[in-house]
Amino acid sequence: MANDSDQTHQQQHDLIGSYFLDLWRLKSQTASASHSKDVNMTNPDNEHEQLEQDDDDDEPVPTELDTLNSSGWFSIVLPDKLSVKYPSVNLHGHDVGVVQANCPAPVKRLFYYFEMYVKNAGAKGNVAIGFTNEGFNLRRQPGKNGQVVGTVEKDVKGRLYPTVAVHSQNEEVSVNFGKDPFLFDIKAYEAAQRAKQDTSIERISIPQTASYGIVRSYLQHYGYEETLNVFDEANQTSVPPVTGFHDNGFNEHAMYALNHRKILRKLIMNGQIDDALRNLHEWYPETVQDDTSAICLMLHCQKFIELVRVGRLEEAVDYGRNQFEKFYNLKQYEDLVKDCATLLAYGEPSKSSVGYLLEDSQREKVADAVNAMILSTNPDLKDQGSCLHSYLEKLLRQLTACFLQKRLLNGNQGEAFHLQRVLLAKNS
Amino acid sequence: MIRLLFLIHYIQGTSKKVITREDWEKKLNDVKIRKEDMNKLVMNFLVTEGYVDAAEKFRMESGTEPDIDLATITDRMAVKKAVQSGNVEDAIEKVNDLNPEILDTNPQLFFHLQQQRLIELIRNGKVEEALEFAQEELAPRGEENQGFLEELERTVALLAFEDVKNSPVGDLLDISQRLKTASEVNAAILTSQNHEKDPKLPSLLRMLIWAQNQLDEKAAYPRITDLFTATLEDPAV
């Protein structure tokens, strides 16, 4: 019986440990990728680096007309690659000169827009503007014709190319993909579209106290005990008191080991790893029983990092020799231990590719791992996953997944959700 | 000269897909939410809602920097508290100490504060003072603005009922009226400090419900309906 329960504990601990190691690994990978980018770039753009996981802005946009794939005889793309002219010779009435852009319209956004300027309406004024797909017969007139200021709501599979066409003698048009200012007030259009979306979002009603409850359970989850106490006090003394969101027991962890979790977080955030380890051994020996576990690896690595931070390099070397050997032989830890050891190679480790190890976020990762580990020792625990993710995180993951799924089911068209963008936006 | 414009607007189609819990959980696990960002979100809530002490503690415990000078929260909360407890004169003075432009540039807010002052006079049975205040301070503003006039008339009507609580204008004496005025002042002060007037968290929760509703049209998938427990519910198939 006891063995069974030990085994379950062990499995839970492995799950939590490997989760936080993966987070660490992810950070290590993005840090080394962005470091090599920084080294190659003379002028690193920090703002952009903040949105490192954001690939939407990288989607190619049309910049000029395609000169290779146009319908040769019936149109001439001029050297600026933005103008098209119908040859001045008389051709048959069916002969349309159609030119597509050099790449399809980008789709990972709310909408896409381009303009055509008719320089010469020619003999019949039969110029056209529209979107066509890849295999479009370039001798036909594309979709729309005439002086249109309008929108097409699109739900078509496959990519669409901005396209223009000329059809009669002397016709000449040029397109603007955004290099020059647009005639149409695209910013206002975008603002209006967003406002429409925002209004329908604002109209949704949520329980008034939901945010309070979510903040409170976040503070509980991560063991921010002092904040939690002051927050509760403020809610009780406010006029009127904010109630109806706690003491409902909807947070599974509630106050479990809150004070211990707070103390350990503080120690780790202060770099006092020895003290943290000592307390863990005393209070929750089962979490640090296996000295080759992920949590022990994280703590020992952090101890090493703290020694490097304060310049006690000889001690760091000794500590590493004593502690790292047992981890080196374990394949799953190899890369992370190597990252730590690499700190010793640099005179200014904070500026190296492993500089991320010296950031507060690394301490926080260790503190969060220890916190989750302690949560998993709660005998009343029902859902293992609840040790890893706060309610706030679950809601934000659901929100992000919904946006991505919607886009996926929509032929990869539409915007994604980026929390960092929301956080940067003022007066949303 | 003719210009032709073309615009393509991305919308949704109609086919519906079923996503199992297992598949959905895989997708959820691929989403990485940075701890740092959640901390910022919580700090934004504490600061905007005026939890100055909690914000200070949270700064210490989580290392998250608030996006506003915490001292300004104390001033803002003092104003809010003054309105909530019915000391409107005091509140107006405090707002002007903070930044006189706030009331100068917000005639509606100023009117609502004066209206609240009138309500408090009536609540305290100071009938004569109330009438004098209404005629001297509020009536001139009502002449400038039809909306103000109607609100003034509604407020003065409080004097006409013996059983005010059950009268058609009884809601003005409700605590919610004070809270409404208090939150209006709060928002104006935040705006004057170049800070958004609402915390981001509630709008994200709305956005979650909205995104789920949108996806409902395309797919059956595990939803979260209870925001308090963030529990995934199996898709109805």
Interface residues (C-beta under 8 A of the other chain):
Chain A: L23 L26 Q53 A105 V107 R109 L110 F111 Y112 Y113 F114 E115 M116 Y117 V118 A121 V127 I129 G130 F131 K144 G146 Q147 V148 V149 G150 T151 V152 E153 K154 D155 L160 P162 V173 L183 F184 Y189 Q193 S200 I201 E202 I204 I206 P207 A210 S211 G213 I214 V215 Y218 L219 Y222 Y224 E225 E226 T227 V230 F231 E233 A234 V239 P240 F245 N248 F250 K262 R265 K266 M269 D360 S361 E364 K365 D368 S390 Y391 L392 E393 K394 L395 L396 R397 Q398 L399 T400 A401 C402 F403 L404 Q405 K406 L409 N410 Q413 G414 F417 L419 Q420 V422 L423 K426 N427 S428
Chain B: M1 I2 R3 L4 L5 F6 L7 I8 H9 Y10 I11 Q12 G13 S15 K17 I19 W24 K27 L28 V31 K32 I33 R34 K35 E36 D37 M38 K40 L41 V42 N44 F45 L46 Y51 D53 A54 K57 F58 M60 E61 S62 G63 K81 Q84 S85 I175 L179 N194 E196 K197 P199 K200 L201 P202 S203 L204 L205 R206 M207 L208 I209 W210 A211 Q212 N213 Q214 L215 K218 A219 Y221 I224 L227 F228 T229 A230 L232
